Amino acid sequence: MSTIIETKDLDLWYGNMQALKKINLSMEEKSITALIGPSGCGKSTFLRTLNRMNDLVPGVRIEGQVLYNGEDIFSPKVDVNGLRYEVGMVFQKPNPFMMSIYDNIAYGPRTHGIKSKVRLDEIVEKALVDASLFDEVKDRLRKSALGLSGGQQQRLCIARALAVQPKVLLMDEPTSALDPISTAKIEELAMSLSDRYTIIIVTHNMQQALRIAHRTAFFLLGEVIEYDTTEKIFSNPSDPRTEDYVTGRFG
Amino acid sequence: MRTRFDSELETLYVSMIKMGSLTEEALTVLQEALSGSGRDGLDGIMAKSHEIDEKEREIEALCLRLLLRRQPVARDLRTISSAMKMVSDIERIGDNAGDIAEIIPFISSGDLTVRIGLDRMIVTVIDMVTSAIDAFVHSDAEKAKGVIAEDDAADEAFVNAKQMVTEMIRTGDRNAEEAPDLLMIAKYLERMGDHAASLARWVLNALDVTGDWINNPVKVN
Protein backbone atom coordinates (compact mmCIF):
# COMPACT_ATOMS: atom_id res chain seq x y z
CA MET A 1 0.00 0.00 0.00
CA SER A 2 1.28 3.42 -0.78
CA THR A 3 0.68 6.72 0.94
CA ILE A 4 -1.79 9.01 -0.81
CA ILE A 5 -2.06 11.83 1.73
CA GLU A 6 0.58 12.83 4.19
CA THR A 7 0.72 15.77 6.55
CA LYS A 8 3.95 17.17 7.92
CA ASP A 9 3.98 19.31 11.06
CA LEU A 10 0.59 20.70 10.11
CA ASP A 11 -0.43 23.65 12.30
CA LEU A 12 -3.68 25.55 11.92
CA TRP A 13 -4.92 28.64 13.72
CA TYR A 14 -8.36 30.25 13.71
CA GLY A 15 -7.27 33.76 14.67
CA ASN A 16 -5.31 33.29 17.88
CA MET A 17 -6.72 29.87 18.60
CA GLN A 18 -4.53 27.00 17.52
CA ALA A 19 -6.82 24.23 16.32
CA LEU A 20 -4.22 21.81 14.96
CA LYS A 21 -0.77 21.22 16.43
CA LYS A 22 2.01 19.56 14.49
CA ILE A 23 -0.10 16.90 12.86
CA ASN A 24 1.96 14.19 11.18
CA LEU A 25 -0.29 11.58 9.65
CA SER A 26 -0.02 9.51 6.53
CA MET A 27 -3.03 7.89 4.96
CA GLU A 28 -2.74 4.78 2.86
CA GLU A 29 -4.33 4.52 -0.53
CA LYS A 30 -7.50 2.42 -0.82
CA SER A 31 -8.14 2.09 2.86
CA ILE A 32 -10.46 3.60 5.44
CA THR A 33 -9.00 5.85 8.09
CA ALA A 34 -11.21 6.95 10.98
CA LEU A 35 -10.62 10.14 12.94
CA ILE A 36 -12.02 10.00 16.45
CA GLY A 37 -11.90 12.30 19.47
CA PRO A 38 -14.09 14.53 21.61
CA SER A 39 -15.93 17.50 20.12
CA GLY A 40 -13.66 20.40 19.34
CA CYS A 41 -10.50 18.27 19.18
CA GLY A 42 -9.71 19.31 15.61
CA LYS A 43 -10.69 16.24 13.64
CA SER A 44 -13.20 18.01 11.37
CA THR A 45 -10.78 20.91 10.95
CA PHE A 46 -8.12 18.43 9.93
CA LEU A 47 -10.49 16.74 7.48
CA ARG A 48 -11.46 20.05 5.89
CA THR A 49 -7.83 21.02 5.53
CA LEU A 50 -7.19 18.02 3.31
CA ASN A 51 -9.12 19.53 0.40
CA ARG A 52 -8.55 23.14 1.39
CA MET A 53 -12.09 23.80 2.52
CA ASN A 54 -10.63 25.81 5.39
CA ASP A 55 -9.35 28.35 2.87
CA LEU A 56 -12.88 29.75 2.95
CA VAL A 57 -12.77 30.41 6.70
CA PRO A 58 -11.76 34.00 7.52
CA GLY A 59 -8.75 34.38 9.81
CA VAL A 60 -7.41 30.91 9.20
CA ARG A 61 -3.65 30.42 9.11
CA ILE A 62 -1.94 27.20 8.16
CA GLU A 63 1.68 26.12 8.51
CA GLY A 64 3.31 22.86 7.62
CA GLN A 65 2.50 20.67 4.68
CA VAL A 66 -0.25 18.52 3.29
CA LEU A 67 1.11 16.28 0.58
CA TYR A 68 -1.33 14.74 -1.86
CA ASN A 69 0.47 12.15 -3.96
CA GLY A 70 3.69 13.77 -2.82
CA GLU A 71 2.70 17.29 -3.87
CA ASP A 72 1.99 20.11 -1.43
CA ILE A 73 -1.66 21.10 -1.81
CA PHE A 74 -0.85 24.66 -0.62
CA SER A 75 1.62 25.22 -3.43
CA PRO A 76 0.57 28.18 -5.63
CA LYS A 77 0.49 26.00 -8.73
CA VAL A 78 -2.19 23.74 -7.30
CA ASP A 79 -5.63 24.20 -8.85
CA VAL A 80 -7.95 24.14 -5.83
CA ASN A 81 -11.00 23.12 -7.84
CA GLY A 82 -9.03 20.27 -9.36
CA LEU A 83 -7.94 19.21 -5.89
CA ARG A 84 -11.54 19.16 -4.68
CA TYR A 85 -12.55 16.94 -7.60
CA GLU A 86 -9.89 14.46 -6.56
CA VAL A 87 -10.52 14.82 -2.86
CA GLY A 88 -14.29 14.87 -2.52
CA MET A 89 -16.33 15.52 0.57
CA VAL A 90 -19.51 14.16 2.13
CA PHE A 91 -20.99 16.13 4.99
CA GLN A 92 -22.82 15.34 8.17
CA LYS A 93 -26.19 16.45 6.89
CA PRO A 94 -27.10 15.28 3.41
CA ASN A 95 -27.06 18.37 1.19
CA PRO A 96 -28.54 17.47 -2.18
CA PHE A 97 -29.00 20.39 -4.59
CA MET A 98 -32.56 21.48 -5.20
CA MET A 99 -32.72 19.73 -8.53
CA SER A 100 -33.48 16.28 -9.87
CA ILE A 101 -31.61 13.17 -8.78
CA TYR A 102 -30.06 12.99 -12.24
CA ASP A 103 -28.96 16.61 -12.28
CA ASN A 104 -27.43 16.36 -8.82
CA ILE A 105 -25.02 13.77 -10.13
CA ALA A 106 -24.54 15.25 -13.59
CA TYR A 107 -23.70 18.63 -12.07
CA GLY A 108 -20.02 17.92 -11.47
CA PRO A 109 -19.32 16.21 -14.79
CA ARG A 110 -21.14 19.06 -16.61
CA THR A 111 -18.95 21.67 -14.98
CA HIS A 112 -16.09 19.48 -16.17
CA GLY A 113 -17.38 20.14 -19.69
CA ILE A 114 -19.04 16.84 -20.41
CA LYS A 115 -22.11 17.54 -22.58
CA SER A 116 -22.86 14.25 -24.31
CA LYS A 117 -26.21 12.94 -23.12
CA VAL A 118 -25.07 9.34 -23.58
CA ARG A 119 -21.89 9.94 -21.63
CA LEU A 120 -23.75 11.71 -18.81
CA ASP A 121 -26.29 8.88 -18.62
CA GLU A 122 -23.43 6.44 -18.20
CA ILE A 123 -21.76 8.50 -15.50
CA VAL A 124 -25.00 9.00 -13.55
CA GLU A 125 -25.88 5.32 -13.68
CA LYS A 126 -22.41 4.20 -12.68
CA ALA A 127 -22.25 6.66 -9.78
CA LEU A 128 -25.67 5.55 -8.52
CA VAL A 129 -24.74 1.88 -8.85
CA ASP A 130 -21.47 2.46 -7.01
CA ALA A 131 -23.33 4.30 -4.26
CA SER A 132 -25.82 1.39 -3.96
CA LEU A 133 -28.70 3.69 -4.81
CA PHE A 134 -29.48 2.92 -8.44
CA ASP A 135 -32.13 0.23 -7.89
CA GLU A 136 -34.03 2.46 -5.48
CA VAL A 137 -34.18 5.52 -7.74
CA LYS A 138 -33.87 4.28 -11.32
CA ASP A 139 -37.55 4.98 -12.06
CA ARG A 140 -37.50 8.52 -10.75
CA LEU A 141 -34.22 10.01 -11.88
CA ARG A 142 -35.97 13.16 -13.06
CA LYS A 143 -37.78 13.68 -9.75
CA SER A 144 -36.48 16.06 -7.11
CA ALA A 145 -33.66 14.74 -4.94
CA LEU A 146 -35.36 16.35 -1.95
CA GLY A 147 -38.06 13.67 -2.10
CA LEU A 148 -35.56 11.00 -1.07
CA SER A 149 -35.19 9.75 2.49
CA GLY A 150 -32.27 11.03 4.58
CA GLY A 151 -30.27 7.85 4.02
CA GLN A 152 -30.96 7.92 0.29
CA GLN A 153 -30.00 11.59 0.16
CA GLN A 154 -26.70 10.78 1.84
CA ARG A 155 -25.99 8.02 -0.68
CA LEU A 156 -26.93 10.49 -3.41
CA CYS A 157 -24.31 12.87 -2.04
CA ILE A 158 -21.79 10.04 -2.14
CA ALA A 159 -22.83 9.25 -5.73
CA ARG A 160 -22.43 12.95 -6.56
CA ALA A 161 -18.93 12.89 -5.13
CA LEU A 162 -18.10 9.70 -7.05
CA ALA A 163 -19.35 11.12 -10.37
CA VAL A 164 -16.28 13.32 -10.73
CA GLN A 165 -13.99 10.32 -10.23
CA PRO A 166 -12.25 11.31 -7.03
CA LYS A 167 -9.36 9.40 -5.49
CA VAL A 168 -10.19 10.32 -1.92
CA LEU A 169 -13.51 10.71 -0.14
CA LEU A 170 -13.60 12.77 3.02
CA MET A 171 -16.62 11.98 5.17
CA ASP A 172 -17.54 14.22 8.08
CA GLU A 173 -19.82 12.24 10.39
CA PRO A 174 -21.79 11.00 7.38
CA THR A 175 -24.22 8.89 9.40
CA SER A 176 -24.85 10.99 12.49
CA ALA A 177 -28.17 12.21 11.12
CA LEU A 178 -29.27 8.78 9.89
CA ASP A 179 -31.27 5.88 11.30
CA PRO A 180 -29.50 2.55 12.00
CA ILE A 181 -30.49 0.87 8.73
CA SER A 182 -29.36 3.83 6.63
CA THR A 183 -26.20 3.96 8.72
CA ALA A 184 -25.51 0.29 8.03
CA LYS A 185 -25.98 0.92 4.29
CA ILE A 186 -23.49 3.80 4.32
CA GLU A 187 -21.00 1.68 6.26
CA GLU A 188 -21.38 -1.21 3.80
CA LEU A 189 -20.94 1.25 1.00
CA ALA A 190 -17.81 2.77 2.52
CA MET A 191 -16.28 -0.68 2.94
CA SER A 192 -17.08 -1.72 -0.60
CA LEU A 193 -15.73 1.56 -1.99
CA SER A 194 -12.48 1.20 -0.08
CA ASP A 195 -10.99 -1.18 -2.61
CA ARG A 196 -11.10 1.63 -5.18
CA TYR A 197 -11.08 4.82 -3.13
CA THR A 198 -9.31 6.16 -0.08
CA ILE A 199 -11.79 7.09 2.60
CA ILE A 200 -11.12 9.32 5.58
CA ILE A 201 -14.03 9.51 7.96
CA VAL A 202 -14.69 11.57 11.06
CA THR A 203 -16.99 9.72 13.40
CA HIS A 204 -18.29 10.09 16.93
CA ASN A 205 -19.48 6.51 16.80
CA MET A 206 -16.59 4.39 18.01
CA GLN A 207 -18.33 1.17 17.09
CA GLN A 208 -18.52 2.55 13.56
CA ALA A 209 -14.77 3.15 13.50
CA LEU A 210 -14.31 -0.40 14.79
CA ARG A 211 -16.60 -1.84 12.13
CA ILE A 212 -15.22 -0.13 9.08
CA ALA A 213 -11.83 1.54 9.54
CA HIS A 214 -8.48 -0.05 8.87
CA ARG A 215 -6.64 2.59 10.83
CA THR A 216 -7.81 5.04 13.45
CA ALA A 217 -6.34 8.33 14.63
CA PHE A 218 -7.26 9.67 18.05
CA PHE A 219 -7.32 13.47 18.26
CA LEU A 220 -7.28 15.43 21.49
CA LEU A 221 -7.03 19.23 21.86
CA GLY A 222 -5.68 19.66 18.35
CA GLU A 223 -3.07 16.92 18.59
CA VAL A 224 -2.92 13.37 17.34
CA ILE A 225 -2.39 11.30 20.45
CA GLU A 226 -2.26 7.93 18.76
CA TYR A 227 -2.55 6.61 15.22
CA ASP A 228 -2.52 2.89 14.63
CA THR A 229 -4.54 -0.04 13.31
CA THR A 230 -8.13 0.15 14.49
CA GLU A 231 -7.74 -3.18 16.23
CA LYS A 232 -4.80 -1.88 18.23
CA ILE A 233 -6.55 1.38 19.16
CA PHE A 234 -9.58 -0.46 20.51
CA SER A 235 -7.93 -3.51 22.05
CA ASN A 236 -4.70 -2.28 23.59
CA PRO A 237 -4.01 1.38 22.90
CA SER A 238 -0.51 2.57 23.77
CA ASP A 239 -1.47 5.90 25.31
CA PRO A 240 -3.56 6.00 28.50
CA ARG A 241 -5.48 8.99 27.12
CA THR A 242 -6.61 6.87 24.17
CA GLU A 243 -7.61 4.10 26.55
CA ASP A 244 -9.59 6.51 28.70
CA TYR A 245 -11.36 7.98 25.68
CA VAL A 246 -12.31 4.72 23.94
CA THR A 247 -13.54 3.19 27.18
CA GLY A 248 -15.71 6.25 27.81
CA ARG A 249 -13.86 7.66 30.81
CA PHE A 250 -13.95 11.13 29.27
CA GLY A 251 -15.15 12.85 26.14
CA MET B 1 -19.06 9.74 33.88
CA ARG B 2 -19.29 5.96 33.51
CA THR B 3 -20.21 5.23 37.11
CA ARG B 4 -22.76 2.57 36.28
CA PHE B 5 -20.39 0.59 34.06
CA ASP B 6 -17.67 0.82 36.71
CA SER B 7 -20.05 -0.46 39.36
CA GLU B 8 -21.02 -3.35 37.08
CA LEU B 9 -17.34 -4.22 36.71
CA GLU B 10 -17.06 -3.99 40.48
CA THR B 11 -19.90 -6.52 40.71
CA LEU B 12 -17.96 -8.78 38.37
CA TYR B 13 -14.86 -8.58 40.57
CA VAL B 14 -16.88 -9.26 43.72
CA SER B 15 -18.54 -12.28 42.08
CA MET B 16 -15.15 -13.62 40.99
CA ILE B 17 -13.84 -13.26 44.55
CA LYS B 18 -16.96 -15.01 45.85
CA MET B 19 -16.53 -17.88 43.38
CA GLY B 20 -12.86 -18.11 44.31
CA SER B 21 -13.59 -18.23 48.02
CA LEU B 22 -16.21 -20.99 47.55
CA THR B 23 -13.49 -22.97 45.79
CA GLU B 24 -11.02 -22.19 48.51
CA GLU B 25 -13.50 -23.44 51.14
CA ALA B 26 -13.86 -26.73 49.28
CA LEU B 27 -10.10 -27.06 48.95
CA THR B 28 -9.58 -26.35 52.66
CA VAL B 29 -11.86 -29.25 53.57
CA LEU B 30 -9.79 -31.45 51.26
CA GLN B 31 -6.59 -30.18 52.84
CA GLU B 32 -7.80 -31.28 56.27
CA ALA B 33 -8.69 -34.71 54.98
CA LEU B 34 -5.45 -35.16 53.03
CA SER B 35 -3.34 -34.10 56.01
CA GLY B 36 -5.16 -36.57 58.23
CA SER B 37 -6.73 -33.90 60.45
CA GLY B 38 -10.25 -35.10 59.86
CA ARG B 39 -12.78 -35.85 57.20
CA ASP B 40 -15.68 -33.78 58.47
CA GLY B 41 -17.12 -31.64 55.78
CA LEU B 42 -16.33 -33.94 52.84
CA ASP B 43 -20.08 -34.43 52.35
CA GLY B 44 -20.44 -30.68 51.94
CA ILE B 45 -18.04 -30.51 49.02
CA MET B 46 -20.59 -31.68 46.46
CA ALA B 47 -22.97 -28.94 47.53
CA LYS B 48 -20.09 -26.50 47.34
CA SER B 49 -19.31 -27.69 43.83
CA HIS B 50 -22.91 -27.02 42.79
CA GLU B 51 -22.71 -23.56 44.30
CA ILE B 52 -19.58 -22.97 42.24
CA ASP B 53 -21.42 -24.10 39.09
CA GLU B 54 -24.21 -21.68 39.94
CA LYS B 55 -21.72 -18.85 40.35
CA GLU B 56 -20.16 -19.71 36.99
CA ARG B 57 -23.52 -19.34 35.25
CA GLU B 58 -24.21 -16.10 37.11
CA ILE B 59 -20.84 -14.59 36.10
CA GLU B 60 -21.18 -15.77 32.50
CA ALA B 61 -24.58 -14.12 32.30
CA LEU B 62 -23.15 -10.91 33.77
CA CYS B 63 -20.28 -10.93 31.26
CA LEU B 64 -22.63 -11.54 28.32
CA ARG B 65 -24.85 -8.69 29.51
CA LEU B 66 -21.84 -6.39 29.75
CA LEU B 67 -20.68 -7.39 26.26
CA LEU B 68 -24.14 -6.76 24.87
CA ARG B 69 -24.95 -3.53 26.64
CA ARG B 70 -21.57 -1.85 27.02
CA GLN B 71 -19.82 -3.11 23.90
CA PRO B 72 -16.58 -2.87 25.84
CA VAL B 73 -13.23 -2.11 24.23
CA ALA B 74 -9.60 -2.03 25.34
CA ARG B 75 -9.05 -2.85 29.03
CA ASP B 76 -12.76 -3.45 29.66
CA LEU B 77 -12.97 -5.97 26.83
CA ARG B 78 -9.85 -7.75 28.02
CA THR B 79 -11.14 -7.94 31.59
CA ILE B 80 -14.57 -9.23 30.65
CA SER B 81 -13.38 -11.78 28.08
CA SER B 82 -10.75 -13.08 30.50
CA ALA B 83 -13.31 -13.37 33.29
CA MET B 84 -15.51 -15.49 31.01
CA LYS B 85 -12.66 -17.92 30.41
CA MET B 86 -11.52 -17.90 34.03
CA VAL B 87 -14.85 -19.02 35.44
CA SER B 88 -14.60 -22.22 33.37
CA ASP B 89 -11.24 -22.99 34.95
CA ILE B 90 -12.53 -22.27 38.45
CA GLU B 91 -15.54 -24.47 37.79
CA ARG B 92 -13.24 -27.33 36.72
CA ILE B 93 -11.25 -26.92 39.91
CA GLY B 94 -14.53 -27.24 41.83
CA ASP B 95 -15.38 -30.41 39.89
CA ASN B 96 -11.96 -31.88 40.66
CA ALA B 97 -12.49 -31.09 44.34
CA GLY B 98 -15.74 -33.07 44.16
CA ASP B 99 -13.90 -35.94 42.44
CA ILE B 100 -11.28 -36.06 45.19
CA ALA B 101 -13.94 -35.88 47.92
CA GLU B 102 -15.54 -38.99 46.42
CA ILE B 103 -12.26 -40.94 46.51
CA ILE B 104 -11.03 -40.02 49.99
CA PRO B 105 -13.46 -42.33 51.86
CA PHE B 106 -11.76 -45.28 50.11
CA ILE B 107 -8.38 -44.31 51.56
CA SER B 108 -7.87 -46.09 54.87
CA SER B 109 -5.93 -43.34 56.66
CA GLY B 110 -4.62 -39.80 56.40
CA ASP B 111 -1.10 -41.13 56.98
CA LEU B 112 -1.06 -42.55 53.48
CA THR B 113 -1.88 -39.24 51.77
CA VAL B 114 0.71 -37.49 53.90
CA ARG B 115 3.25 -40.19 53.08
CA ILE B 116 3.05 -39.50 49.35
CA GLY B 117 2.95 -35.72 49.80
CA LEU B 118 -0.65 -34.97 48.84
CA ASP B 119 -1.08 -32.80 51.94
CA ARG B 120 1.65 -30.45 50.73
CA MET B 121 0.50 -30.65 47.13
CA ILE B 122 -2.93 -29.29 47.99
CA VAL B 123 -1.37 -26.40 49.91
CA THR B 124 0.42 -25.45 46.69
CA VAL B 125 -2.82 -25.71 44.71
CA ILE B 126 -4.76 -23.57 47.20
CA ASP B 127 -2.09 -20.92 47.05
CA MET B 128 -2.11 -20.97 43.25
CA VAL B 129 -5.90 -20.59 43.00
CA THR B 130 -6.19 -17.79 45.53
CA SER B 131 -3.18 -15.95 44.12
CA ALA B 132 -4.56 -16.18 40.56
CA ILE B 133 -7.88 -14.64 41.54
CA ASP B 134 -6.11 -12.07 43.67
CA ALA B 135 -3.92 -11.18 40.70
CA PHE B 136 -7.04 -10.68 38.57
CA VAL B 137 -8.82 -8.47 41.06
CA HIS B 138 -5.72 -6.37 41.79
CA SER B 139 -4.32 -6.33 38.23
CA ASP B 140 -1.10 -7.85 39.57
CA ALA B 141 0.95 -9.32 36.70
CA GLU B 142 3.84 -10.37 38.95
CA LYS B 143 1.55 -12.40 41.13
CA ALA B 144 0.04 -14.09 38.06
CA LYS B 145 3.51 -14.97 36.80
CA GLY B 146 4.28 -16.42 40.24
CA VAL B 147 1.29 -18.74 39.89
CA ILE B 148 2.53 -20.02 36.54
CA ALA B 149 5.96 -20.69 38.05
CA GLU B 150 4.37 -22.49 40.98
CA ASP B 151 2.76 -24.96 38.59
CA ASP B 152 6.19 -26.61 38.21
CA ALA B 153 6.11 -27.42 41.91
CA ALA B 154 2.68 -29.02 41.51
CA ASP B 155 3.88 -31.05 38.52
CA GLU B 156 6.94 -32.17 40.44
CA ALA B 157 4.80 -33.18 43.41
CA PHE B 158 2.74 -35.32 41.06
CA VAL B 159 5.83 -37.05 39.66
CA ASN B 160 7.04 -37.77 43.19
CA ALA B 161 3.65 -39.09 44.24
CA LYS B 162 3.59 -41.34 41.20
CA GLN B 163 7.01 -42.77 42.05
CA MET B 164 5.96 -43.46 45.61
CA VAL B 165 2.74 -45.10 44.53
CA THR B 166 4.69 -47.27 42.07
CA GLU B 167 7.03 -48.16 44.91
CA MET B 168 4.05 -49.19 47.10
CA ILE B 169 2.86 -51.57 44.41
CA ARG B 170 6.32 -52.91 43.59
CA THR B 171 7.20 -53.66 47.19
CA GLY B 172 3.82 -55.16 47.94
CA ASP B 173 3.01 -52.56 50.58
CA ARG B 174 0.06 -53.63 52.76
CA ASN B 175 -1.88 -50.62 51.42
CA ALA B 176 -0.98 -51.33 47.80
CA GLU B 177 -4.66 -51.82 46.93
CA GLU B 178 -5.23 -48.15 47.66
CA ALA B 179 -2.43 -47.13 45.30
CA PRO B 180 -4.67 -46.43 42.26
CA ASP B 181 -6.96 -44.19 44.33
CA LEU B 182 -3.98 -42.30 45.71
CA LEU B 183 -2.65 -41.81 42.19
CA MET B 184 -6.06 -40.53 41.06
CA ILE B 185 -6.07 -37.93 43.82
CA ALA B 186 -2.55 -36.86 42.85
CA LYS B 187 -3.66 -36.55 39.22
CA TYR B 188 -6.70 -34.44 40.13
CA LEU B 189 -4.49 -32.15 42.20
CA GLU B 190 -2.09 -31.84 39.31
CA ARG B 191 -5.02 -30.93 37.03
CA MET B 192 -6.13 -28.29 39.53
CA GLY B 193 -2.65 -26.81 39.32
CA ASP B 194 -2.96 -26.66 35.53
CA HIS B 195 -6.31 -24.89 35.80
CA ALA B 196 -4.84 -22.41 38.28
CA ALA B 197 -1.95 -21.72 35.89
CA SER B 198 -4.50 -21.23 33.12
CA LEU B 199 -6.33 -18.73 35.36
CA ALA B 200 -3.07 -16.84 35.77
CA ARG B 201 -2.51 -16.76 32.00
CA TRP B 202 -5.97 -15.23 31.50
CA VAL B 203 -5.02 -12.61 34.05
CA LEU B 204 -1.91 -11.81 32.00
CA ASN B 205 -4.07 -11.50 28.89
CA ALA B 206 -6.46 -9.17 30.71
CA LEU B 207 -3.43 -7.06 31.63
CA ASP B 208 -2.10 -7.46 28.09
CA VAL B 209 1.46 -8.30 29.08
CA THR B 210 2.39 -9.18 25.48
CA GLY B 211 1.11 -5.81 24.23
CA ASP B 212 -0.84 -7.62 21.51
CA TRP B 213 -3.25 -9.91 23.29
CA ILE B 214 -5.44 -10.64 20.26
CA ASN B 215 -2.70 -11.80 17.92
CA ASN B 216 -0.16 -12.80 20.51
CA PRO B 217 -1.95 -13.94 23.64
CA VAL B 218 -0.19 -15.56 26.57
CA LYS B 219 -0.71 -19.18 25.63
CA VAL B 220 -3.19 -20.99 27.81
CA ASN B 221 -2.22 -24.67 28.25
Chai-1 contact restraints between the chains, C-beta under 6 A:
chainA,res_idxA,chainB,res_idxB,connection_type,confidence,min_distance_angstrom,max_distance_angstrom,comment,restraint_id
A,Q207,B,Q71,contact,1.0,0.0,6.0,A-B,restraint_1
A,F234,B,V73,contact,1.0,0.0,6.0,A-B,restraint_2
A,S235,B,I214,contact,1.0,0.0,6.0,A-B,restraint_3
A,N236,B,D208,contact,1.0,0.0,6.0,A-B,restraint_4
A,P237,B,A74,contact,1.0,0.0,6.0,A-B,restraint_5
A,E243,B,A74,contact,1.0,0.0,6.0,A-B,restraint_6
A,V246,B,V73,contact,1.0,0.0,6.0,A-B,restraint_7
A,V246,B,A74,contact,1.0,0.0,6.0,A-B,restraint_8
A,T247,B,A74,contact,1.0,0.0,6.0,A-B,restraint_9
A,T247,B,D76,contact,1.0,0.0,6.0,A-B,restraint_10
A,G248,B,R2,contact,1.0,0.0,6.0,A-B,restraint_11
